[in-house]
Amino acid sequence: MITHLFFALTASEMGLSPTILALIVVSSIVFIVGFAKSSRENEYKKLMDSFIERKEESD
């Protein structure tokens, strides 16, 4: 009875080949890594900009 509660399609039933699945996984990983890297750089840039701005105001 509990098996009737769950329903899922396999990748082949959805028309996804192993090549396409690999491409999706690699693209997802690249996106997440790129997003994390750019977010960290933006935070660093904002921090440095605010530090420079405060230093100029104190002069």
C-alpha positions in Angstrom: 0.0 0.0 0.0 2.8 2.5 0.8 4.3 1.9 -2.7 1.2 3.6 -4.2 2.0 6.8 -2.3 5.3 7.3 -4.2 5.5 7.9 -7.9 8.6 8.6 -9.9 9.8 8.4 -13.5 13.1 7.1 -14.4 15.5 9.2 -16.4 15.0 7.0 -19.5 11.2 7.4 -19.2 11.7 11.2 -19.3 13.9 10.9 -22.3 17.2 11.8 -20.6 20.3 10.0 -21.8 23.3 9.5 -19.6 25.1 12.1 -21.6 22.4 14.7 -20.9 22.3 13.8 -17.2 26.1 14.2 -17.0 25.8 17.6 -18.7 23.1 18.7 -16.2 25.2 17.6 -13.2 28.4 19.3 -14.5 26.5 22.5 -15.4 24.9 22.6 -11.9 28.2 22.2 -10.2 29.8 24.9 -12.3 26.9 27.3 -11.6 27.1 26.7 -7.8 30.8 27.1 -7.7 30.8 30.2 -9.9 28.0 31.8 -7.9 29.8 31.2 -4.6 33.0 32.6 -6.0 31.4 35.7 -7.4 29.4 36.3 -4.1 32.6 36.1 -2.1 34.4 38.5 -4.4 31.5 41.0 -4.3 31.5 40.9 -0.5 35.2 41.5 -0.4 34.9 44.4 -2.9 32.1 46.0 -0.8 34.1 45.7 2.3 37.2 47.3 0.7 35.1 50.1 -0.8 33.6 50.9 2.5 37.0 50.8 4.2 38.5 53.2 1.7 35.5 55.5 1.9 35.8 55.7 5.7 39.5 56.3 5.5 38.9 59.2 3.0 36.3 60.7 5.3 38.6 60.7 8.3 41.4 62.6 6.4 
